[in-house]
Amino acid sequence: MYIEKGILAKESKETAEVILFFDELFDSVNGSYYGSKKKSWKPLLGPVTPTSSHQKYWTDARKVFKSMKFYTKNGKSGVVPSITNWLQTLENLDLLMKKLATEHNLTSIWIRHFNQDPLENFFGCVRSHGVRNVNPTCAGFEVAFAALLINNLSSNHSPGANCEKDKCVNIKSLRNIFFENRVASSPVPTEIDFRHITSDDIIVGIELKKNNPKVIAQLEYVAGYVLRKTKTKVFKNCPNCNNCLFNNIKEITNIAVKEYKKEKKLLTYPATELVASFSDMQDVIIDIIKFNAAMPNIKNYIKTVFCMINNYNYITCQMHKKDVIMYMEDLICNFFLFNWCKDTNRVLKGSRTDYDKNDEVQKMCYDYYIKRRRN
């Protein structure tokens, strides 16, 4: 059409026909999948059915490949391995489709499920396990495979790979096996410190913190901030969430004293159960950051520990419970990690000297500052 209208030169006709042939060839063997947003005007992207044009096209394509020859600089002709392999692939696909239709009564088959992208993505995950695992031994491959199956340590798509994302779904992660109401969206470390799970020597009871007005006031205020952000992003005006997450009496003294206009109650008053849960998470996350700041995927490690120490029974709204938990945990992690990084930068430049001496990274930052400061 474009040649007839003069858009392309007549000498380009053969090139255009070859490009169109290979475009349709790749469509016929790559296919698509149900619900895909790919253009519907390309019929070879659809499923193979008794009335589809796939098998007729494969028959014609085999004739084209058999007629192809490549010439060297010396004028000698020959058939390259890629043509031989294409012929074998098309013959095998044609045979497989007929076998599935006759022996298993399958009348609609998506070719997308037969390509090697899921396999290539899987090996990409194995190679990326442990940062750079490009030449594993048999034992190393087995360990990486087991870790991927259990923990979903890598994405199911290999970044930078020469293949599209597949629709394969990983096996449920260790986090989901025990906590069905939450979804782990990212990789987590393989080993979890048992001390963080039991938390006996880490968590300070909320009742003890109530004896210190300064400590409990900070807890209630920050928990209110987390709750306000969660309401805006997740459940908004849900009455069930409001009843179980808010202190509707609004008599938390430490927050009330911060009100600018006492009569309007503009601040957020979290439920006592939410404040206690936030307190536990604060103790755990501070301990993890203090001793394991250099841990890979520390945020996902923290969220995994959260799901083991919290039961969230006080959240009774089943419609929003999962989303509320995921959003709150993510926000709390971001909040404490950001503040720790900010404090560490202050220690590094010497503007803060009252850092926690047990924090290994901040101690190194302060030593670095002392060593290099100008006298």
VENBELRA-V205766 format. One record per helix or strand of 2 or more residues. SS is the DSSP state (@ for helix, = for strand). FROM is the first residue (numbers start at 1). TO is the last residue. If there is no record, write none. Layout:
# VENBELRA-V205766
{{SS | FROM | TO} {SS | FROM | TO}}
This chain:
# VENBELRA-V205766
{{@ | 10 | 30} {@ | 43 | 45} {@ | 54 | 67} {= | 70 | 71} {= | 77 | 78} {@ | 81 | 103} {@ | 111 | 114} {@ | 117 | 128} {@ | 138 | 151} {@ | 174 | 178} {@ | 194 | 198} {@ | 206 | 209} {@ | 213 | 235} {@ | 239 | 245} {@ | 253 | 256} {@ | 272 | 292} {@ | 298 | 309} {@ | 321 | 348} {@ | 360 | 372}}
